[in-house]
């Protein structure tokens, strides 16, 4: 097996991540099945029922976790050095021999449906779903919810799970990244022989301006506005990351200070960027009283139009970003995750440390030039929930 391995003898913990770079397009006719399948792997196998499996994991201090994004499936394994044989045996068992018990399937459906229902009790969740549809389009997998929806979840059958498991997880080699105290770490070759080809799909960066107003039964309003930006490998991406941090990266950011603290127009404001090998987006988000919507949008427009940054502010931003990059590598779990993620994104394994060096090369004039390039047209996609 081709494993990206990092030796770390700081403690006896071992962290392994398995990545299948399968985007949500694979779930087009069965949205939500990917994360449902990963959850079902921990619901028992042909030789362990759910209860016995839970006891076995707990008694050996073995932790499994999983996640599903628009671009990949991820299953992680954390255990102590002396539990390596048991951990690998349990993983092999649940991976190769999942039971997909009918009763457990129905239980999980109910859990997932309840999770979706609870999700839409939060105004920001409704806003982000509509925002992504507006910026990417409803037919683009990047705007789909990995959890699926109530309709798609109720249709998932045992045969669907068996087929998806066979077609993707058993058929393809995952990207395996591990951080362990072993000098020579190996993992059993239990996966398929095919290698997944990672083919990022980039969209046109020009997005027509659009505003969607949605009326909901909330006491407050929520707004998201933004536009597309290049993928993480683009030469301008690090500058955009700095601009995002300056504008909306916390309680010391420009938007927070001006629009929340000084003007009192919002109770929440910030900005974010996505970091994938596909087309990403920059997005400003704000929660506010409905009567302040117009004034807040005007204030944001003024701050972006008159974007300026001092050399002293850049130094602070660089220090903060360097601290964040270093903090990312603090645990073995994070280290293993990033090793695999960087492989998926087509980045070098020392990407975090290379970023630290590149930060020092960015000057004020270059940062303002990049900001003007991205903000000059101000063709925002806006989603307003009120």
C-alpha positions in Angstrom: 0.0 0.0 0.0 1.1 3.5 -0.8 1.0 5.3 2.6 2.0 8.8 3.4 3.6 8.3 6.8 5.2 10.7 9.3 7.2 9.4 12.3 6.2 11.1 15.5 7.5 9.7 18.8 6.0 12.5 21.0 3.6 9.9 22.5 2.2 6.4 21.9 -0.8 7.5 19.8 -1.3 6.4 16.2 -3.6 8.3 13.8 -4.6 7.0 10.4 -6.8 8.7 7.9 -8.4 7.1 4.8 -9.5 9.4 2.0 -11.5 8.5 -1.0 -11.6 11.5 -3.3 -15.1 10.9 -4.5 -17.2 14.0 -5.0 -20.9 14.3 -4.4 -21.6 13.8 -8.1 -21.3 10.1 -7.4 -24.3 10.4 -5.1 -26.5 12.3 -7.6 -29.3 9.8 -7.6 -28.8 8.8 -3.9 -27.7 12.0 -2.1 -26.5 11.3 1.5 -25.5 7.7 0.9 -21.8 8.3 1.4 -21.9 9.6 4.9 -24.7 7.2 5.7 -22.5 4.3 4.6 -19.6 5.5 6.8 -21.9 5.7 9.8 -23.2 2.2 9.1 -19.7 0.7 9.1 -19.7 1.5 12.9 -23.1 -0.2 13.4 -21.7 -3.7 13.3 -20.3 -6.3 11.0 -21.0 -9.9 10.1 -19.1 -11.1 13.2 -19.9 -8.2 15.6 -23.3 -6.6 16.3 -23.4 -2.9 17.1 -23.3 -3.4 20.9 -20.3 -5.8 20.8 -18.4 -3.7 18.4 -18.9 -0.6 20.6 -17.6 -2.6 23.6 -14.6 -3.9 21.7 -13.7 -0.4 20.6 -14.1 1.1 24.1 -12.2 -1.7 25.9 -9.2 -1.1 23.5 -9.5 2.7 23.5 -9.9 2.7 19.7 -11.7 5.7 18.2 -13.2 5.8 14.7 -14.5 9.0 13.1 -15.7 10.0 9.7 -16.8 12.9 7.6 -18.1 13.6 4.1 -17.4 16.8 2.2 -18.4 17.8 -1.4 -15.1 16.4 -2.5 -14.1 13.4 -0.5 -15.1 10.6 2.0 -12.9 10.4 5.1 -12.6 7.7 7.7 -10.1 8.1 10.6 -8.7 5.7 13.2 -7.0 6.7 16.5 -5.5 4.2 18.9 -2.5 3.6 21.2 0.7 1.9 20.0 0.1 -1.3 21.9 -3.4 -1.7 20.3 -2.2 -1.6 16.7 -3.0 -5.3 15.9 -6.5 -5.1 17.4 -7.2 -1.7 15.8 -6.2 -3.0 12.3 -8.2 -6.2 12.8 -11.3 -4.4 13.8 -11.0 -1.9 10.9 -10.5 -4.7 8.4 -13.5 -6.6 9.8 -16.0 -3.7 9.6 -14.6 -2.5 6.3 -14.6 -5.8 4.5 -17.6 -7.4 6.2 -20.2 -4.7 7.0 -23.6 -6.1 8.0 -25.9 -3.3 6.9 -28.5 -4.6 9.2 -32.1 -3.6 8.3 -32.9 -2.6 11.8 -29.8 -0.4 12.2 -30.5 1.2 8.8 -33.9 2.3 9.9 -32.5 3.6 13.2 -29.9 5.6 11.4 -32.4 7.0 9.0 -34.4 8.4 11.9 -31.2 9.9 13.4 -30.3 11.5 10.1 -33.7 12.9 9.4 -33.9 14.4 12.9 -30.4 15.9 12.3 -31.6 17.6 9.1 -34.8 18.8 10.8 -32.8 20.3 13.6 -30.3 21.9 11.1 -33.0 24.1 9.6 -33.9 25.5 13.0 -30.8 27.7 12.5 -31.1 30.7 10.2 -27.4 30.6 9.1 -27.8 27.0 7.9 -30.7 28.0 5.7 -28.7 30.9 4.4 -25.6 29.0 3.5 -27.6 26.3 1.6 -29.3 29.0 -0.6 -26.0 31.0 -1.0 -24.1 28.0 -2.4 -27.0 27.2 -4.8 -26.9 30.8 -6.0 -23.2 31.0 -6.4 -22.6 27.5 -8.0 -26.1 26.6 -9.3 -28.5 23.9 -8.0 -27.1 21.3 -10.4 -23.5 21.7 -9.2 -22.5 19.1 -6.6 -20.6 21.8 -4.7 -24.0 23.3 -3.7 -25.4 20.0 -2.4 -25.6 19.0 1.3 -23.5 15.9 2.0 -26.1 14.8 4.6 -28.7 14.6 1.9 -32.3 15.4 2.4 -35.3 13.7 4.0 -36.5 12.4 0.7 -33.2 10.9 -0.4 -32.5 9.4 3.0 -35.8 7.5 3.2 -35.0 5.8 -0.2 -31.6 4.4 0.9 -31.9 0.6 1.0 -29.6 -2.2 2.1 -28.8 -3.0 -1.6 -27.9 0.6 -2.3 -25.4 0.5 0.6 -23.9 -2.8 -0.7 -23.6 -1.4 -4.2 -22.0 1.9 -3.1 -19.6 0.1 -0.8 -18.6 -2.4 -3.5 -18.3 0.2 -6.3 -16.3 2.8 -4.5 -14.7 1.8 -1.1 -13.8 -1.8 -2.0 -12.9 -1.1 -5.6 -10.5 1.8 -5.2 -7.4 2.4 -3.3 -7.8 5.2 -0.8 -5.2 7.8 0.0 -3.8 6.7 3.4 -2.0 9.1 5.7 -0.6 8.1 9.0 1.3 9.6 11.9 2.7 7.0 14.3 5.6 6.3 16.6 6.7 3.4 14.3 9.7 3.8 12.1 8.3 1.4 9.6 4.6 1.5 9.5 2.6 -0.8 7.2 -1.1 -1.4 6.7 -2.7 -4.6 5.2 -3.5 -4.4 1.5 -7.2 -4.9 1.9 -8.4 -2.4 -0.6 -9.1 -2.5 -4.4 -6.5 -2.3 -7.0 -7.8 0.7 -8.9 -6.4 4.2 -8.2 -8.8 7.1 -8.1 -8.0 9.8 -10.5 -8.3 13.2 -8.8 -9.8 15.6 -11.4 -10.7 19.0 -9.9 -13.5 20.8 -11.8 -13.1 24.6 -12.0 -16.0 26.8 -12.8 -16.1 30.1 -14.6 -15.0 32.7 -12.0 -17.4 35.3 -13.4 -20.6 35.0 -11.5 -23.6 37.2 -12.6 -24.7 39.4 -9.7 -27.8 38.0 -8.0 -29.9 38.8 -4.9 -32.3 36.3 -3.4 -34.7 37.5 -0.7 -36.3 34.7 1.4 -39.0 35.2 4.0 -38.9 32.9 7.0 -40.4 32.9 10.5 -37.3 34.2 12.3 -37.1 37.2 14.5 -33.8 38.4 13.0 -32.2 38.5 9.5 -29.2 36.8 8.1 -27.2 37.7 5.0 -24.5 36.1 3.0 -22.8 37.8 0.1 -19.8 36.8 -1.9 -18.2 35.7 -5.2 -16.1 33.0 -6.6 -12.3 32.9 -6.2 -9.6 30.6 -7.7 -8.6 27.2 -6.3 -6.1 26.8 -3.5 -3.2 26.3 -5.8 -3.6 29.7 -7.5 -0.7 32.1 -6.9 -3.1 34.7 -5.6 -4.7 32.4 -3.1 -2.5 33.2 -0.1 -3.1 36.9 -0.6 -6.8 36.4 -0.7 -6.5 34.4 2.5 -4.8 37.4 4.2 -7.4 39.8 2.8 -10.2 37.6 4.2 -8.5 37.5 7.6 -8.2 41.3 7.6 -11.8 41.9 6.6 -13.6 39.3 8.7 -11.3 37.0 10.6 -12.4 37.5 14.1 -13.1 40.2 16.7 -10.2 42.3 15.6 -11.2 42.3 11.9 -12.2 45.4 10.0 -15.8 44.5 9.4 -16.3 43.4 13.0 -14.8 46.7 14.4 -16.5 49.1 12.0 -20.0 47.6 11.4 -20.6 45.8 14.7 -18.6 47.7 17.3 -18.6 51.3 15.9 -21.9 51.4 14.0 -23.9 48.8 15.9 -25.7 47.5 12.8 -25.1 43.8 13.4 -24.8 41.3 16.2 -22.6 39.0 14.2 -20.3 39.6 11.2 -17.3 37.9 9.6 -16.0 36.5 6.4 -14.7 33.2 5.1 -13.2 31.5 2.1 -13.4 27.8 1.1 -10.1 26.0 0.4 -10.5 23.3 -2.2 -8.8 22.3 -5.4 -12.0 23.4 -7.2 -13.4 26.9 -7.6 -13.8 28.4 -4.2 -15.7 31.4 -2.9 -15.2 34.4 -0.6 -18.2 35.1 1.5 -19.2 37.8 4.1 -21.9 36.7 6.6 -23.8 38.8 9.0 -26.7 38.4 11.5 -28.7 41.5 12.2 -32.0 43.1 13.0 -34.3 43.3 9.9 -34.5 47.1 10.0 -30.7 47.3 9.6 -30.3 45.3 6.3 -30.0 48.3 3.9 -27.6 50.3 6.2 -25.4 47.2 6.8 -25.1 46.4 3.1 -24.2 50.0 2.3 -21.6 50.1 5.1 -20.0 46.8 3.8 -19.9 48.2 0.2 -18.1 51.4 1.5 -15.5 49.3 3.4 -14.7 47.2 0.3 -14.7 50.1 -2.1 -12.3 52.0 0.1 -10.1 49.0 1.0 -6.8 50.0 2.4 -4.4 48.2 4.7 -1.5 49.5 6.8 1.9 47.8 7.0 1.5 47.4 10.7 -1.8 45.5 10.2 -0.1 43.2 7.7 2.5 42.3 10.2 -0.2 41.4 12.8 -2.0 39.3 10.2 1.1 37.4 9.2 1.9 36.6 12.8 -1.7 35.4 13.4 -1.7 33.3 10.3 1.7 31.7 11.1 0.4 30.9 14.6 -2.7 29.2 13.0 -0.6 27.2 10.6 1.6 26.0 13.5 -1.4 25.2 15.7 -2.9 23.0 12.9 0.0 20.6 13.3 -0.3 20.3 17.1 -1.9 16.9 17.3 -1.2 13.7 15.5 -4.8 13.5 14.3 -4.4 16.9 12.6 -1.1 16.0 11.2 -2.4 12.8 9.6 -5.5 14.6 8.3 -3.5 17.3 6.6 -1.1 14.9 5.0 -4.0 13.2 3.2 -5.8 16.4 2.5 -2.8 18.1 0.9 -2.5 15.0 -1.3 -6.1 15.4 -2.5 -5.6 19.1 -3.1 -2.5 18.5 -5.2 -0.2 20.3 -2.8 3.2 19.5 -1.4 3.3 17.7 1.9 5.2 20.7 3.4 2.5 23.1 2.2 1.9 24.6 5.7 5.5 25.4 6.2 5.9 26.7 2.7 3.0 29.0 3.4 5.0 30.5 6.4 7.8 31.3 4.1 5.6 32.8 1.3 3.8 35.0 3.8 7.0 37.1 4.4 7.2 37.8 0.7 3.8 39.6 0.5 4.0 43.4 0.5 1.3 46.0 1.2 1.1 47.2 -2.4 0.7 43.7 -3.7 -2.1 42.9 -1.2 -4.0 46.0 -2.1 -3.6 45.3 -5.8 -5.1 41.8 -5.4 -7.9 43.3 -3.3 -8.8 45.8 -6.0 -8.7 43.1 -8.6 -11.3 41.0 -6.8 -13.4 43.8 -5.4 -13.5 46.2 -8.3 -16.6 44.9 -10.0 -18.4 44.0 -6.7 -20.7 41.6 -8.5 -21.8 39.9 -5.4 -24.2 37.0 -5.1 -26.4 37.8 -2.1 -28.8 35.7 -0.1 -31.0 37.5 2.5 -33.1 35.6 5.0 -35.6 37.8 6.8 
